[in-house]
Amino acid sequence: MRRGDAELESDNFTDACRSYLMASRYYWLALFETTLRMTERRRLEDAHEGAFRTALPSLPHATTPFALDAGDLEVAGYLFMPAGRVNASVTVLWPVGGSATAESSYWQIVAPLQDMDTAWLVFAPNTEPSVRAVVQWARQQPGVDHLLEATPAQASRQSDPTFE
């Protein structure tokens, strides 16, 4: 985080972003330590999310964080638009599994595919009510036209008329 702050002060936004993303990743990896107390775990979870959110303004693509209520669940995630674009031809819904977070999934999902003409909705938790809440929210966002669910565990819902 200190390296990112120093890069930001030097107006080196790309390296600052990279440093914040790496800090977020390191905090997430630290969460796999099995001897953590609940207070330590919460502190690391907050640091993981905070470092990621600090990187958001410097990402190469427009990113909209969101938090929604889905019954008794809170759904949190991000809408990542293609680099340099506000509109996308396809928006992929990607609910993350239990061993990941919306923030940790950035490296596996969004970063490798950011040059595609596709928007990504990455969120947790992966439940039927959360997917429905995100679909409803997404339909109101500019540039989100065609929704496609990409995770294999959810593929059976692609025949549902909710998904275009």
Sequence and secondary structure as in RCSB ss.txt:
>XXXX:A:sequence
MRRGDAELESDNFTDACRSYLMASRYYWLALFETTLRMTERRRLEDAHEGAFRTALPSLPHATTPFALDAGDLEV
AGYLFMPAGRVNASVTVLWPVGGSATAESSYWQIVAPLQDMDTAWLVFAPNTEPSVRAVVQWARQQPGVDHLLEA
TPAQASRQSDPTFE
>XXXX:A:secstr
 HHHHHHHHTT HHHHHHHHHHHHHHHHHHTT TT  HHHHHHHHHHHHHHHHHHGGGSSS EEEEEEEETTEEE
EEEEE  TT S  SEEEEEE  TT  TTGGGTTTHHHHTTSSEEEEEEE  SHHHHHHHHHHHTTSTT   EEE 
 GGGGGGGGSTT  
